[in-house]
Amino acid sequence: MDFEVKSINDGAPPRVNLDTLPTDIISEIISYLDLEDVLLLTIVNRYFYTLLPIYNSLWTHFLENDLGLSCPDDTVGIYHLVAQEFPFHRCVECKTISPLGIPLHGVFQLRLCFPCLHEIPKYQLISGRNGLIEYNMLSARDFAPLRRISGPTICCMDPINLEPEGMRIRMFLFTLEDVKRIAAEKIKDEHEEQEGEEHKAEKAEESKRNKKRKPKKRKEAEAKPKIMTRSKGRSAGRASKRSRVPGK
């Protein structure tokens, strides 16, 4: 890893290799970095991977102050202990490191801190009861295939004795995105079904109209030849009368 340092005397910027820097200067630079940056340096750079893990005082500081863990009596290999415990204390969204640790979320299977879990829209949760109230087109069966976690226990009134302690129901929490998705799909399906029924009704109405029109056309077609035959008969009678007049 090289850094370019501009020279004041001449315009040619000489290159400074970190491998040639004294270790005390490197230690001073590392002291300004946080735990994640130092771990990343040991992962992406072979020189830092061989140099930094032996700084037991540095990793002891990270272990006690950032991760909130007590330092073991044997500090050999403390770097590997910090690297092993680090993912359990880090939020995947805001990269915050919590000394108390961040549990794995039951629905998202991610380690999320409290602010990210409640402020980022894609991580918002909704109870099944509130989902049925806000999205009244859904039923309890629609929530069956969704991801869920157990929520708080609520007390419901006993319908027989009218006592609030009569029934206890465990609430389940669902992701708001999943509930919105199935609500949108159900609205779309209902809209398509309604359009299909309207289309069938229009076809049925059109077929009825066509059936009413056909008898009229048949009657008109049958009536026209009769009229023609009557007119032909009258003209033939007139012609016969005319032919009889000269014979008188």
Secondary structure as UniProt FT lines:
FT   STRAND          2..4
FT   STRAND          15..17
FT   HELIX           18..20
FT   HELIX           23..30
FT   TURN            31..32
FT   HELIX           35..44
FT   HELIX           46..51
FT   HELIX           52..54
FT   HELIX           56..61
FT   HELIX           62..66
FT   TURN            76..77
FT   HELIX           78..85
FT   HELIX           86..89
FT   TURN            92..94
FT   TURN            99..100
FT   TURN            106..108
FT   HELIX           114..119
FT   HELIX           121..123
FT   STRAND          125..127
FT   HELIX           128..134
FT   TURN            136..137
FT   HELIX           140..143
FT   TURN            144..145
FT   STRAND          149..156
FT   TURN            159..161
FT   TURN            164..165
FT   STRAND          167..175
FT   HELIX           176..244
FT   HELIX           245..247
//
